Amino acid sequence: MRSIDAVITWVDGSDKEYKKKIEKHLTTSTNYKKQYLQANEIEYCVKSILKFAPFVRRIFIVTDDQKPSFRGLEDLILSKKVKLVDHKEIFKGYEKYLPTFNIRSIDAVLHRIEDLSETFVYFNDDVFLINKIREEDWFVKNKAVLMGKWATCYSINPLKVLSETFIKLLGLRPSFNASQSKAANISGFKKEYFKSYHTARPQIKSLIKDFYNKNPETLIDQIKYKFRNSDQFMPYSLCWHLLIKENRAIIKEAKELKEIKQTQNLNAKQFISILEKLDDTKDVKYLNIQDLNYASKDVFMIFDKWIREKLKD
């Protein structure tokens, strides 16, 4: 069996020192609340990997001079199953771009984690495993398994081009899909891009490293922004398109993923209904819950009880 690591990016925006750091650069407190607060997601994410993908060699939590706090973490660190990685480690040689509060800058240097395995899977902390995962769900021989579908590139869609222009002019949050389209363009795909969802993302370290070694200016242009910028691409998507280009990708639809969006708009009854449907199927392996920190107290408590029951030994 090959070595497969998991990498999770995480930040605790409620930490006073972190808040002081970021507020020196933020223009509004609204941006702060929306992007940086958390609701125990890191615990659920780590424990779901341990439970449903026990073959994972090590879990790296990438953070900014912080440490999550949940039961069992200390033992996991001592056993070397979990390792905390500071931004200073992965930005070594590029320290002038720190501090950064930009996930797309951070993602671009994840391959620089010390002792990271050649094959690894990238998680946002709001992605959880809820059923058994096999190695073949992520890697088959020298190929990575990619979940998503093809879509028309933004660069050839007049409406998308106009939309991106307005987003940039108005300083709105850069588009998730547009950044994937940019990654496709960089990789040589001009008409279509492979659109992913919020799920676990298999990556090949040497492929990423080789690309940036050959294109160092692309890395600099990516990591120079402290906050998300419309000129940035999606780093994991760059790896995916490079894999597709080299015929090293196995593509499948997103039938194994359940995304719950706008959680703040769901009441307890609606949320319970969603979870009951998940309990009735073994087909869904990945659960993404967006904006859990904005959910009502009732919804959060329902989910907390449900996921902890799911993660019991």
Helices and strands as residue ranges (DSSP letters): E 4-9, H 16-23, H 29-36, H 41-52, E 59-63, H 73-78, E 82-86, H 87-90, G 95-97, H 103-107, G 110-112, E 119-124, E 127-129, G 135-137, E 139-140, E 143-152, G 154-156, H 158-170, H 176-187, E 192-196, E 201-204, H 205-214, H 216-223, H 235-245, E 249-252, E 257-260, G 263-265, H 268-279, E 286-289, G 292-294, H 297-310
